[in-house]
Amino acid sequence: MTPSTQDFDKEILLSSLAQMGSHGRAEKEDASKFPRTFYPVPEHAHAFDPDVVLVIGPRGSGKSELFRAVIDFNLLRSIKNNTIFLRVPSLEPGHMTWFKGYPIGSQFPDIRGLSSFFCKRGNIPNAGLELWFAYLVRTLWNEFDEEGREANRALISEQGGDAESNHDAFLNSGSAPTLALDRLDSRLEEEDHYFFIGYDEIDTLGGADWNTMSKSITGLVAFWANYTRRWRRIRAKIFLRTDLFDRYAIAGGADLAKLAANRAEITWSERNLYAMLVKRIANTNEELFEYCKKAKINFVDDPYIGHVPRINTAQDAKPLIDKIIGRYMGANAKKGLTIRWLPEHIRDGRKLALPRPMVRLIEKAAEFQRYSSRSLQKSQLLDPTSVRRALDVVSKEHVFQSQDEWPWLDGLANRIEGENVPWDRRQLEKLLDAKWEEPWSRTNEIRPPVDAPREFVDYLIEVGIFRARSDGRVDVPDLFLAGLSLKRKGGVRKK
């Protein structure tokens, strides 16, 4: 017998769904909400193996969420309790300490300062590596012994925002930084303790200045590629977007290749996407938790992260998804199975589906549904029409938010607005070439990361904004379609 919503107030449930996740952005969720929305993906736990330095994932994959879960909210124990994959030296208090290596606010140069530094010193061998070395000393100076603090006092006396002065002070300090860190590492080993240095939001290094970003990333990765084997108890976690790793970090040579061989990849299977979504729904409030249980979803309670669903396959979430939206995205199977439709329509051009669009799709659909006059079955909260309408909003929001990482995206939209997809590739390149030299944003400083339309199309396919079809044409996934003001012939009606 199908569970009913007769014991629930649909208006309360819809209102709760519409507000379940701070627009799906983990960085906006506070200490009271974050642990309840965080889902510990078993495969992601490999990121906290002490020997893993690089944590790679596409934009929106949850790298920042992992970073905050451990460093800001101390949820490593809960991650361990919900996975068999995690290898950490000890979970006992006092055996590991986490530090932020970046971002560190005013203790690090701003975009202009970094750009000036690399403009003047970027051609000096190892300048980027030495700069990151200097800022590691600043990060750990309070942990040095008395000899180490005194030997590096001149470096610490410089203002954190002045890259050149810190670099000069580091060079003038000779071997003092290395010796101080060597002694610290030995002491940590004696105490059975680990220091983890986390580097997040690396895509903000250099802003729209691709040269500064490239040199910053290459220097950071080169530094840890050189020193990871030297220090066993001072370890790094570099959270890096996949496209930035592919484009910049691989220039690091043989040492980097060894570092990258043991990297952690942050990807999302359909099972984990649905487990994440169910956990967010169930932990929004008790009404939605009871609603989930009536769909026969099994949970295990964790004292820190709340109700954790036991989802072994995507099909385990199907009773709840069918209950909320219906089995099909329309009257029958021709419109598509809902359990398949949701992840398929939030995939990018690389066929990757990520948490933020999935959460936002349900949030916005619930918002539309609250003002819909369409009648629903007793067991439904959302009409498929509301979900389809929500997809356009998700696309527009996704493109807008992506401008933080890709500031030229607005310029791309202006060049292709109103076009029908898919395109013949030559037609697309010609379209871009016609306005290639025109401004790409309100400031002339913004340019694409390549020099010609042909290379740009390749790049757009590489990062998943576009998709290469088997017939040679170029398509745009639904995740970017409405956001770029594009149309697809024969598209599904949303009203």
Summary of the structure (lengths in Angstrom):
residues: 495
radius of gyration: 24.7
end to end distance: 31.4
largest distance: 76.9
contacts: 1603
relative contact order: 0.12
helix: 53%
strand: 9%
